[in-house]
Amino acid sequence: MYEYAPTAFERFFSRLCFLLLCFLIFFSPLIFGGITPLPLFVIESVSFFLFFFLFLTRGLKRSFSSKKLPLGYLFLFLGLVLFQILPLPQRILAFLSPSTHALYAHLYTNLRGVGSLSIYPEATIFSLLQWLAYLAIFLSVIRLADSPVKIQRIAFVLVASGFLYAFYGILGSLHSLGVAFSTFTNRNHFSSFLQMLIPLGIACALTHKAFWGKSIFVFFTSVMMLGLLLSLSRAGKLCFFAVSILFFILLRIKIKIRNTVTLIVLLGLFLSFFIVAIGWKPIVRRLDTLASPLQVYNARFLAVKDSLMIYRDFPVWGTGLGTAGEIFQRYKTFNDAQTWRFIHNEPLQLLVETGVVGFLFVSIFFILYGMVVWKSWRANNSFFAVSITLGCMVGIAAGGLHSLLDFVFHVPAVAVVFTILLGLGWKSAQIGLVGQETPLKETDVLSPLFKILGGVTAIALFSAVLLFLWNRYHANQYFEKVANKEFNGSVVSNVVEYKRVLVQIDKAIAANPFKSEYYARKADLLSEPLVDREFLANLLRVDARFGRHRLAQEAGINYKTAIALNPTQASYHLKLGWLYATIDRDSFAREEFQKALILDPQNNKIEEYCARFLNNGK
């Protein structure tokens, strides 16, 4: 074996990968924290591009490291998720998950010969793609951060990103610009984003030898602290104070006090200046409500209790990754008109969605990861490695603690930062251990034939994944253009637009045939002329195929398809019941209304509508 020297081609792609990682760090929070389709598509695509480039340039070589990642448990978890969306014969499904089989049998009368453990496979696919993107980022950081210099660069980019978004949030808070949460849609998500970066900012200040460098990092960190305090997130502030105590306890274990005096003085000066400038009142707002936490978080506590009932019914395999929001309304015991898409407790939501099997796989990974990093950190004597690893560990702990009170990891910007900190903490803990100031050694031990086969396979797989992502995004674009279209039956020109909208919906379905929302929207459009005689007459003048019977039949088929894909959505059963009532099939309508009531018993609107029909016949 011989020490491998990177070629100019590999150096170019290494720089390109670093730029892609920087793009992810700065872009992911830019548009509502990445929760809308466009930024999510960009984040996932760039993540796979990043991993693909690193695989082609460095993945076909063997690198030497003193520790091995416990990735096997993550791969087992991903395998479980794939198993959840696999179509299974009803007998096998009934054996593996009796509650899932009973759910299908009760809610979908025309039960097919197969079914999946996931109650809504599209939601599971959606979440699986995000997990794969985060795994790609994690593995890419492990590959990229192979020297102290590169670790320092990635850490600087993270802290600079936190500073910029915190500064924007502060401006919005002080000037009432409506951006108090910066570019995020929720104060808790914004505060969680900053919580994870503040410890890293302090760590960067510790490792910088020059006074001006320390001052810059302390200033950045102070701005992030102020942004967090002004976000008015109660959970954010509580978690921040908890991890601050943890940070300085761990800091005292490995680093002498005299090495931190300058840092503490600078941090105190900056924060004091900011507090004097804006006053205490904006910072302590909403904290008085914590005097009665049971009242403040009552709905979340009840949601946790109700979620345990879901776990009781689906204990082993769960309901399917990403599906807790689809079934939660059925188990909700408190009167709340809001549709709960998340449980506000990430570990519990993971337990509900993937059962004890998936939860154990993820838990074992984090336990083994934490044990290795902790042991490496305790044995490390490098000031740089100790400081950066500490910043990453405490940042990870901050994200984990906040995840007990909110659905922070369902926000891509937060998940991206958490993932990068995982990779950065792993590498920084070990580089100091082996005393390496240069990249880890690599050897080119693979045969040319194996490289060619591996490269071709990687290109084919990567192309298929990108095409899949593009089709899903394109389908959503078709749908968004026509999702809220309304038609006036008295205007004949609307008929042409109506036909165009149906074509757009069909394109969305063709691009992503697994999403129930598209079929439900098409059924809504087909049902609209059934209650508007003038509109129906105009349709018939243009196209004789738009007869009342055919419209009702096609609408029914699409509602049933939506239910087959996502049987726990109460609104689909309600609309199908309305359709049956419109064409005088009252017994079928009554059956669907009763299912809607079972699926969302605390929804007053559904209850009132169904009560009118069930009590009066219609």
Helices and strands as residue ranges (DSSP letters): H 8-27, G 32-34, H 37-54, I 55-59, E 62-63, H 71-84, E 88-89, H 90-96, H 98-107, E 114-115, H 121-144, H 148-175, H 187-207, H 211-230, H 234-254, G 257-259, H 261-278, H 281-284, G 287-291, H 293-296, H 298-313, H 324-331, H 346-379, H 383-402, G 408-410, H 412-431, E 442-443, H 448-482, H 494-511, H 516-527, G 528-531, H 533-542, H 548-565, H 570-582, H 586-599, H 604-616
